[in-house]
Each structure stands twice: as C-alpha cells, then as structure tokens.
C-alpha cells in the first residue's frame, strides 16, 4: 500500500474518532470497530465482524473492518453467529489482531 493511501486512512480514522467523541456516540458504532468480549479462557464474543475466514478446532480467523482477529486454542467452536455478533467457546490460548 502506498504512503498517500495510508495517510488518507489515518486522517479518515482521526476524523471519525473526533466525530465519535464530539457526538457522544460509541466509537464502535461510528468507526465500525469490532467489540471483543472475553469471559475467562473459555468464551469469546465478537461484535461488528464481516465474516469467518478460517475455522478449525485449533484456529478461528475472523475478518473485521479493522483487519483480522485470530483466535488460537483447543476445541474451539462457534456456538452461534448472526449478522451482528458471534460466540466462540473452547480453550482460548491467544487472541491476535492483524492488519
């Protein structure tokens, strides 16, 4: 990706952030950022995702507007998913955010 495109994206994110702060609206709504909620090591909820890229019992990769979320562990499974959110269960060992 060239420097001009990257600079425009940074400026756009900065503007959205300022709008969110000024309006009092949650940033996840204005900026489309994923909301990740972890309950212990056995349950994870993701809101504002685009799709599941990869799904095995040891790795689940999820696409979001901001990039990918990579969950690794053991006996991982998707309990449910809707257009808005999903629930993952299993032994969660790591959560990584990738561009």
C-alpha positions as CSV (number, residue, x, y, z in Angstrom):
1,X,0.0,0.0,0.0
2,X,1.4,3.4,-0.9
3,X,2.1,6.2,1.5
4,X,-0.7,8.5,0.2
5,X,-3.4,5.9,0.7
6,X,-2.1,5.1,4.2
7,X,-2.1,8.8,5.1
8,X,-5.7,9.2,3.9
9,X,-6.8,6.2,6.0
10,X,-5.1,7.6,9.1
11,X,-6.7,11.0,8.5
12,X,-10.2,9.4,8.0
13,X,-9.8,7.4,11.2
14,X,-8.8,10.5,13.1
15,X,-11.8,12.4,11.8
16,X,-14.2,9.6,12.7
17,X,-12.7,9.4,16.2
18,X,-13.3,13.2,16.7
19,X,-16.9,12.8,15.4
20,X,-17.5,10.0,17.9
21,X,-16.1,12.0,20.8
22,X,-18.0,15.1,19.9
23,X,-21.3,13.4,19.3
24,X,-21.1,11.2,22.4
25,X,-21.8,8.1,20.2
26,X,-19.9,4.9,20.9
27,X,-16.8,4.5,18.8
28,X,-17.7,1.0,17.7
29,X,-20.8,2.5,16.1
30,X,-19.2,5.4,14.4
31,X,-15.9,3.8,13.4
32,X,-17.2,0.2,12.8
33,X,-14.6,-1.2,15.2
34,X,-15.0,-4.8,16.4
35,X,-16.0,-5.3,20.1
36,X,-14.3,-8.3,21.6
37,X,-15.6,-9.5,25.0
38,X,-13.7,-12.3,26.7
39,X,-15.1,-14.3,29.6
40,X,-12.3,-16.2,31.3
41,X,-10.4,-18.5,28.9
42,X,-13.4,-20.4,27.6
43,X,-15.7,-17.9,25.9
44,X,-15.3,-15.0,23.5
45,X,-17.9,-12.8,21.8
46,X,-17.2,-10.6,18.7
47,X,-19.5,-7.8,17.5
48,X,-19.1,-5.9,14.2
49,X,-17.4,-8.6,12.2
50,X,-17.6,-9.2,8.5
51,X,-17.1,-13.0,8.2
52,X,-15.3,-16.1,9.2
53,X,-12.1,-16.7,7.1
54,X,-10.9,-19.9,8.7
55,X,-12.4,-22.3,11.2
56,X,-10.8,-25.3,12.8
57,X,-10.8,-26.7,16.3
58,X,-7.4,-25.0,16.9
59,X,-7.7,-21.8,14.9
60,X,-10.6,-19.4,14.1
61,X,-9.8,-16.3,11.9
62,X,-12.5,-13.6,11.7
63,X,-12.5,-10.6,9.3
64,X,-13.5,-7.2,10.6
65,X,-13.4,-3.7,9.1
66,X,-10.2,-3.0,11.0
67,X,-8.4,-6.2,10.0
68,X,-8.4,-9.8,11.2
69,X,-8.8,-11.3,14.6
70,X,-7.0,-14.7,15.0
71,X,-8.1,-16.9,17.9
72,X,-6.0,-20.0,18.7
73,X,-6.6,-22.6,21.3
74,X,-8.1,-26.1,21.7
75,X,-11.5,-27.5,21.0
76,X,-12.6,-24.1,19.6
77,X,-16.1,-23.9,18.2
78,X,-18.6,-21.2,17.0
79,X,-21.6,-21.6,19.3
80,X,-23.7,-19.2,17.2
81,X,-23.3,-16.3,14.8
82,X,-25.7,-13.7,13.5
83,X,-25.2,-10.6,11.2
84,X,-24.1,-8.7,14.3
85,X,-22.2,-10.9,16.6
86,X,-20.8,-14.4,17.3
87,X,-19.9,-16.5,20.3
88,X,-16.8,-18.7,20.3
89,X,-16.1,-21.3,23.0
90,X,-13.2,-23.7,23.8
91,X,-9.8,-23.3,25.4
92,X,-8.7,-19.9,24.2
93,X,-4.9,-19.6,24.3
94,X,-4.3,-16.4,22.2
95,X,-6.1,-13.6,20.5
96,X,-4.2,-11.7,17.8
97,X,-5.1,-8.6,15.9
98,X,-3.7,-8.4,12.3
99,X,-4.0,-5.7,9.6
